[in-house]
């Protein structure tokens, strides 16, 4: 069952966890969705601002596997 997160800092903390395996980035004209797969849950974050989405993409951990859709 996915869980939506609204805070960017909380989302980045989840991305740094050891059980985080994959991040999927889905870009649309009006929004960008980030989905992090952890061992138990799928965490999602929706960002409306494209500049914030680019900064968030750059601040993700480098060891985390990325998949852009």
PEZICOR-V504092 format. One record per residue. N is the residue number from 1. SS is DSSP state (hx for helix, st for strand, lp for the rest). PHI is phi in degrees with one decimal (NA if undefined). D_LAST is the distance of its C-alpha to the last C-alpha in Angstrom with 2 decimals. Layout:
BEGIN
n->[N	N]
ss->[SS	SS]
phi->[PHI	PHI]
d_last->[D_LAST	D_LAST]
END
This chain:
BEGIN
n->[1	2	3	4	5	6	7	8	9	10	11	12	13	14	15	16	17	18	19	20	21	22	23	24	25	26	27	28	29	30	31	32	33	34	35	36	37	38	39	40	41	42	43	44	45	46	47	48	49	50	51	52	53	54	55	56	57	58	59	60	61	62	63	64	65	66	67	68	69]
ss->[lp	st	st	st	lp	lp	lp	hx	hx	hx	hx	hx	hx	hx	hx	lp	lp	lp	lp	lp	lp	st	st	st	st	st	st	lp	lp	lp	lp	st	st	st	st	st	st	lp	lp	lp	lp	st	st	st	st	st	st	lp	lp	hx	hx	hx	hx	hx	hx	hx	hx	hx	lp	lp	lp	lp	lp	lp	st	st	st	st	lp]
phi->[NA	-74.4	-126.4	-88.3	-112.5	-105.2	-96.3	-68.5	-63.4	-63.8	-64.2	-67.0	-64.3	-65.1	-68.6	-85.0	-66.3	-71.7	-88.4	-75.2	-108.1	-148.1	-121.3	-106.3	-116.6	-114.1	-98.1	-127.3	-61.5	-102.5	-154.4	-127.9	-109.1	-114.7	-127.3	-108.5	-93.9	-109.6	-66.0	-105.4	-129.0	-106.0	-97.8	-122.1	-139.5	-111.8	-117.8	-84.2	-86.6	-71.4	-67.5	-64.7	-65.2	-65.9	-63.9	-66.4	-61.9	-72.6	-90.7	-69.2	-60.6	-69.0	-79.8	-82.2	-69.2	-114.3	-139.9	-97.5	-109.5]
d_last->[20.44	17.91	19.59	18.62	19.78	20.94	22.31	20.31	23.00	22.88	19.12	19.76	22.66	20.63	18.22	21.43	22.77	23.60	21.96	18.44	16.50	12.75	10.53	6.96	5.99	4.86	6.98	9.53	12.98	14.89	12.96	10.34	9.77	10.24	10.88	13.39	14.81	18.53	21.32	22.36	19.84	16.23	16.39	14.31	14.83	14.33	15.29	16.66	17.79	15.57	18.11	18.02	14.25	14.78	17.75	16.08	13.40	16.50	18.52	16.46	18.56	18.31	18.92	15.91	13.25	9.84	6.46	3.77	0.00]
END
